[in-house]
Amino acid sequence: MIASVVGDPLLAAFLTFTLVFVATPGATTAVIVRNALDGGRRAGLYAAVGAAAANLTHATLARLGGAALLTAWPGGLNAIRVAGGGYLAFLGVRGLWTLYTQWSAPVVPARTGSLGSPHHSLREGFAVNMLSPVILTFYLAVVPTFIRPVWPRSAYWLLAAAHVTTAFACHSAWVLALHRMRTIFERHGPRRVLGLAASLAMLVLAGRVLLR
């Protein structure tokens, strides 16, 4: 049965949509870039793993009755939106404060301690996606529209796996690209400019989420 899904043009349409969806820079990209700058390639990849784990969690919760939960709690999506926007604002402000306090100090990747550590990056990657109303809506409203009624129940997991792996690949590509350009971002100027851009992007995205 799954073979009929693989050969269906609707699956190709979903894969195309998903690629555009995950390749468009957003809150998760900003968080992963910020972690890669603070902790290097390892921290960036840990943030990408955390984001992938959150995507898988969203997919599982949606399959287990996320729509019914939101029906029973109409304000649930709005609560997630406010929490997600608040978390992005916190990360953006913290990033700006870090840049301010280190502006006159040499830029050294934060490979030790809590900030920039792998476990810290894992938590940030997980949190930013778990608190994302966009990801929640994607699994509750978008994915079902790409599933034909005649498809087997396992088709949902095929589409979820496609999204999780594609998103992880795109996020990892950002990290690896930064790592390849590490000789540039080891210098004070470019590193701080990109860090400033990532922090400001998080604040702008937080405003868009909260004011929606």
GIUR-V270995 format. One record per helix or strand of 3 or more residues. SS is the DSSP state (H for helix, E for strand). FROM is the first residue (numbers start at 1). TO is the last residue. If there is no record, write none. Layout:
<<SS	FROM	TO> <SS	FROM	TO>>
This chain:
<<H	2	6> <H	9	23> <H	27	72> <H	76	101> <H	118	130> <H	133	146> <H	154	180> <H	182	185> <H	188	210>>
